[in-house]
Amino acid sequence: MKKVAVLQSNYIPWKGYFDIIHDVDLFVFYDDVQYTTRDWRNRNTVKTKDGIIWLTVPTGSDRNRTIDEVQLSAYDWQRNHYDILYMTYSKTKYFNMYKDFLENVFLEKKWGNLSQMNQYIIKYISKEFLSIETEFSDSRSFGHIEGKKHTKLLNLVKATGAQEYLSGPAAQNYIIEKDYTEAGIKLSWKDYSNYPEYDQVYPPFTHNVSILDLLFHTGEEAPYYIWGWREEKMKSVADSI
């Protein structure tokens, strides 16, 4: 059964985003839709000694754009984000494992497009650091998709050939389940609960921060804290039956 997820690209997203990627056969970036301000598309959080702070990519004030149309012209933010990450996490156990990646993304490259940057970071982390084998695609590769919001998304899911669609829980506000059933597509909802905690340099613990926090603290063990614990629990239950 071909399982598909469709999401807008986010800026260095949290671990739940990668959990969805891992759970499906095909992950589709959905960036030819309205760009929303004060959202996860261009910002995310990290845990510093002073608490949670935002890392925000400047994108201008134009709201009449799709995500893939958002151009980036200033580059000083890249150095600023690198410096914050270095000051916050350089003493964590696994920071040096990812330092080359950070320098490449924030100091060597000059990003001109938000969507391209987000997708590059997400795919690199997925493949190189989390060993996720999911196939990636882009909604634009399926040609013009008719409809708006729920209808457009459903038509896109149909175009992928999906037999099962995995959605984040926030989409329950607009997805009409019966339309998926009538289309012969199983609709599943992602559960983000019960992720295990790990030792953060600045307690108290919080889950809702960038994936970088998890990588710097747990290194190659990061997949366990995203989906490995769940697989271990399921195996334990199966063995007890």
C-alpha positions as CSV (number, residue, x, y, z in Angstrom):
1,M,0.0,0.0,0.0
2,K,1.6,3.3,-1.1
3,K,1.6,5.7,1.8
4,V,2.0,9.4,1.1
5,A,2.3,12.6,3.1
6,V,2.1,16.2,1.8
7,L,3.4,19.2,3.8
8,Q,4.7,22.7,3.3
9,S,8.4,23.0,3.8
10,N,9.4,24.4,7.1
11,Y,12.6,26.0,8.3
12,I,14.8,23.4,10.2
13,P,11.6,21.8,11.5
14,W,11.0,19.9,14.7
15,K,11.3,16.1,15.1
16,G,7.6,15.4,14.4
17,Y,8.1,16.7,10.8
18,F,10.7,14.0,10.3
19,D,8.6,11.4,12.0
20,I,6.0,11.9,9.3
21,I,8.6,11.7,6.5
22,H,9.9,8.4,8.0
23,D,6.4,6.9,8.1
24,V,5.6,7.2,4.4
25,D,6.8,5.9,1.1
26,L,6.5,9.3,-0.6
27,F,6.8,12.7,0.9
28,V,5.6,15.7,-1.2
29,F,6.7,19.2,-0.5
30,Y,3.6,21.4,-1.0
31,D,5.1,24.9,-1.6
32,D,3.0,26.2,-4.4
33,V,0.4,27.4,-1.9
34,Q,-0.1,30.6,0.0
35,Y,2.8,31.8,2.1
36,T,1.7,32.5,5.6
37,T,3.6,34.9,7.9
38,R,4.5,34.3,11.5
39,D,4.4,30.6,10.7
40,W,6.9,27.7,10.6
41,R,7.8,28.3,6.9
42,N,10.6,30.8,7.8
43,R,11.3,30.3,11.5
44,N,11.8,27.8,14.3
45,T,12.8,27.7,17.9
46,V,15.9,26.7,19.8
47,K,16.5,26.2,23.6
48,T,19.1,28.6,24.9
49,K,20.3,29.5,28.4
50,D,17.8,32.3,28.3
51,G,14.9,30.1,27.3
52,I,13.2,29.5,24.0
53,I,14.1,31.9,21.2
54,W,13.1,32.2,17.5
55,L,15.4,31.9,14.6
56,T,13.6,33.8,11.9
57,V,14.6,34.1,8.2
58,P,13.7,37.6,6.9
59,T,11.2,37.4,4.0
60,G,9.8,40.8,3.6
61,S,6.2,42.0,4.1
62,D,4.6,40.9,0.8
63,R,1.7,38.5,1.7
64,N,0.6,37.9,-1.9
65,R,3.0,35.0,-2.6
66,T,3.2,31.3,-2.6
67,I,5.9,29.7,-0.5
68,D,8.0,28.8,-3.6
69,E,7.9,32.5,-4.6
70,V,9.5,33.8,-1.4
71,Q,12.9,35.3,-2.4
72,L,15.7,35.9,0.1
73,S,17.9,38.9,-0.5
74,A,19.7,39.6,2.7
75,Y,22.4,37.2,4.0
76,D,23.4,38.6,7.4
77,W,20.8,36.5,9.1
78,Q,22.7,33.3,8.0
79,R,25.7,34.3,10.1
80,N,23.5,35.4,12.9
81,H,21.7,32.0,13.0
82,Y,25.0,30.2,12.9
83,D,26.4,32.2,15.8
84,I,23.3,31.6,17.9
85,L,23.5,27.8,17.2
86,Y,27.2,27.8,18.0
87,M,26.8,29.7,21.2
88,T,23.9,27.6,22.3
89,Y,25.0,24.1,21.3
90,S,28.8,24.0,20.8
91,K,29.3,22.3,24.2
92,T,26.8,19.5,23.5
93,K,28.2,16.0,23.0
94,Y,27.5,15.8,19.3
95,F,27.8,19.3,18.0
96,N,31.0,18.7,16.1
97,M,29.4,15.8,14.2
98,Y,27.2,18.4,12.5
99,K,29.4,21.4,12.4
100,D,30.5,21.0,8.8
101,F,26.8,20.8,7.8
102,L,26.0,24.0,9.7
103,E,29.0,25.9,8.2
104,N,27.9,24.8,4.7
105,V,24.3,25.9,5.1
106,F,24.8,29.1,7.0
107,L,28.3,30.3,6.1
108,E,29.1,29.0,2.7
109,K,25.8,29.0,0.8
110,K,23.9,32.1,-0.1
111,W,20.2,31.3,-0.2
112,G,18.0,33.2,-2.7
113,N,14.8,31.2,-2.3
114,L,13.0,30.1,0.9
115,S,11.5,26.9,-0.5
116,Q,14.8,25.7,-2.0
117,M,16.6,26.3,1.2
118,N,14.0,24.5,3.4
119,Q,13.8,21.5,1.1
120,Y,17.6,21.2,0.9
121,I,18.0,21.2,4.7
122,I,15.1,18.8,5.2
123,K,16.3,16.3,2.6
124,Y,19.9,16.4,3.8
125,I,19.0,15.8,7.5
126,S,16.6,13.1,6.5
127,K,19.0,11.1,4.3
128,E,22.4,11.9,5.8
129,F,21.7,12.1,9.6
130,L,18.5,10.1,10.1
131,S,19.0,7.5,7.3
132,I,15.4,7.9,6.1
133,E,14.8,6.1,2.8
134,T,11.5,7.8,1.9
135,E,11.2,9.2,-1.6
136,F,10.9,13.0,-1.9
137,S,8.9,14.9,-4.5
138,D,7.4,18.4,-5.1
139,S,3.8,19.2,-5.8
140,R,4.9,21.2,-8.8
141,S,6.1,18.1,-10.5
142,F,2.5,16.8,-10.8
143,G,1.5,19.7,-13.0
144,H,-1.5,22.0,-12.4
145,I,-3.7,20.7,-9.7
146,E,-7.3,22.0,-9.7
147,G,-9.2,23.2,-6.7
148,K,-8.6,25.1,-3.4
149,K,-7.5,23.9,0.0
150,H,-9.2,20.6,0.8
151,T,-10.1,19.9,-2.9
152,K,-6.7,20.8,-4.2
153,L,-4.9,18.7,-1.6
154,L,-7.1,15.7,-2.3
155,N,-6.5,16.0,-6.0
156,L,-2.8,16.2,-5.4
157,V,-2.9,13.1,-3.2
158,K,-4.8,11.3,-6.0
159,A,-2.2,12.4,-8.5
160,T,0.5,10.7,-6.4
161,G,-1.2,7.4,-6.7
162,A,-1.5,7.1,-2.9
163,Q,-3.6,4.4,-1.3
164,E,-3.1,5.9,2.1
165,Y,-2.7,9.5,3.1
166,L,-1.0,10.4,6.4
167,S,-1.9,13.9,7.6
168,G,-0.8,16.0,10.6
169,P,-3.6,16.6,13.1
170,A,-4.0,20.3,12.4
171,A,-5.5,19.5,9.0
172,Q,-8.6,18.0,10.7
173,N,-9.9,21.6,10.6
174,Y,-10.5,21.4,6.8
175,I,-10.0,17.9,5.5
176,I,-13.3,16.1,4.7
177,E,-12.7,12.4,5.5
178,K,-15.6,11.0,3.4
179,D,-14.0,12.5,0.3
180,Y,-10.9,10.4,0.8
181,T,-13.0,7.3,1.6
182,E,-15.0,7.8,-1.6
183,A,-11.7,8.2,-3.5
184,G,-10.5,4.8,-2.2
185,I,-7.8,6.4,-0.1
186,K,-7.3,5.5,3.6
187,L,-6.9,8.6,5.7
188,S,-4.6,8.4,8.8
189,W,-3.7,11.0,11.4
190,K,-0.2,11.4,12.8
191,D,0.1,11.1,16.5
192,Y,2.9,13.3,18.0
193,S,2.4,12.2,21.6
194,N,4.7,10.4,24.0
195,Y,8.1,11.2,22.5
196,P,10.7,10.3,25.0
197,E,12.8,13.0,26.6
198,Y,16.5,13.4,26.4
199,D,19.0,15.5,28.4
200,Q,19.0,19.1,27.2
201,V,21.8,21.4,28.3
202,Y,19.2,24.0,29.4
203,P,16.3,22.4,31.3
204,P,13.4,22.2,31.8
205,F,12.9,19.9,28.8
206,T,10.8,20.9,25.8
207,H,9.9,18.9,22.7
208,N,8.8,21.7,20.4
209,V,12.2,22.9,19.1
210,S,14.1,22.4,15.9
211,I,15.4,19.0,15.0
212,L,18.9,20.4,15.5
213,D,18.4,20.3,19.3
214,L,17.8,16.6,19.1
215,L,20.8,15.9,16.8
216,F,23.2,17.9,18.9
217,H,22.2,16.1,22.1
218,T,21.8,12.6,20.9
219,G,23.8,12.2,17.7
220,E,23.3,8.8,15.9
221,E,20.7,7.9,18.5
222,A,18.3,10.6,17.3
223,P,16.1,8.2,15.3
224,Y,15.3,6.3,18.5
225,Y,13.8,9.5,20.0
226,I,11.7,10.1,16.9
227,W,10.3,6.7,15.9
228,G,12.7,4.0,17.3
229,W,11.1,4.0,20.7
230,R,7.7,3.4,19.1
231,E,9.0,0.4,17.1
232,E,10.7,-1.0,20.2
233,K,7.4,-0.7,22.1
234,M,5.4,-2.4,19.3
235,K,8.0,-5.2,19.2
236,S,7.8,-5.7,22.9
237,V,4.0,-5.9,22.7
238,A,4.2,-8.4,19.8
239,D,6.6,-10.6,21.7
240,S,4.4,-10.7,24.7
241,I,1.4,-12.0,22.8
